Amino acid sequence: MDFNSRIQKRAAGHRHGRVLLEIASREEVQQDMLRRIRLGEKPVTALSLPLVKAIGEIDAQDDSLRRLAGEVTAAVVEGQFGCLRTTGSKVIKDDLVFASGQPFKEGPVRRSRAEAGSHERGSDLAVAEVLIKLLGDDNLSAIEGLVADELHRRAA
């Protein structure tokens, strides 16, 4: 999976950041994230056991790594599956690594794995696509004007 430059930079700056990205890129971990969303659980918990196995429980509980894991999880579930964040962070009980996590729900349009791979657009654009589908006609027309104005400004 291609993570955005911000995530890649943060991962490069953390001792176990690359390991985290490798784990989050695994098909079975991503499918586990989606399964957990469908069960009403926090998808970040899909990273717990693989992280502990790879780097040990103490290192996996590093605060900066856990924050990065939350950002990585959001990129995966939003970008790959079109999931949407719901209300603020919630407590997670009985997890080896995470004490809280962002809840998600499946979005109205879920791209297939093949479609997501063929587009290679990144999580920011995938989120924008989902939001655009949720907009009413009036708001969509207003955004169309804003985009046209911005493109004109950049061309000048």
C-alpha positions, -999 to +999 in steps of 0.1 A: +000+000+000+012+035-007+009+057+023+009+095+019+042+114+024+033+126+059+028+090+071+060+079+053+080+107+069+067+100+104+074+062+099+109+069+087+115+089+119+104+062+142+125+031+151+097+007+143+078+028+118+087+007+088+076-024+106+043-008+113+038+002+076+047-033+065+022-049+089-006-025+080+000-032+043-007-069+047-040-080+031-050-102+061-044-073+085-065-049+063-093-074+061-092-078+098-095-040+102-126-041+080-140-071+100-136-052+132-153-022+119-183-043+109-184-057+144-184-022+159-148-025+172-118-002+166-098-012+135-065-002+151-067-033+173-059-054+142-024-042+145-018-052+181-009-088+179+012-085+147+031-055+163+037-074+196+050-104+176+073-083+155+088-058+181+076-069+215+049-056+238+070-029+255+081-013+222+046-017+207+032+004+236+054+034+226+031+065+225+044+079+193+041+045+176+006+041+188-003+076+174+013+067+141-007+034+141-039+053+145-030+075+115-019+045+094-052+027+103-072+057+092-053+058+059-060+021+053-097+020+061-105+053+045-084+048+014-089+011+008-124+006+020-140+041+019-148+039+057-158+071+075-146+082+110-173+085+135-173+104+168-141+109+188-117+084+202-132+056+223-117+035+251-105+000+241-106-027+268-084-057+270-060-049+242-023-056+244-013-022+228-041+003+225-061+019+252-082+040+229-090+042+192-110+060+165-143+043+156-152+040+119-182+029+099-184+016+064-190+044+039-219+045+014-196+035-015-170+007-009-145+002-037-133-033-044-097-041-036-090-043-074-104-008-080-085+006-050-053-009-063-058+003-099-065+039-089-035+043-065-049+076-055-039+078-018-061+082+012-068+119+009-084+116-025-104+085-015-119+105+014-127+133-010-145+109-033-166+096-005-175+131+007-184+143-028-209+114-031-225+125+001-230+162-010-263+176-022-265+191-056-262+227-043-231+220-023-216+200-052-221+230-075-205+254-050-175+231-047-172+229-085-169+267-086-143+267-059-122+240-077-125+260-110-114+292-092-084+274-076-073+258-109-076+292-126-055+308-098-028+282-101-026+285-139-020+323-135 
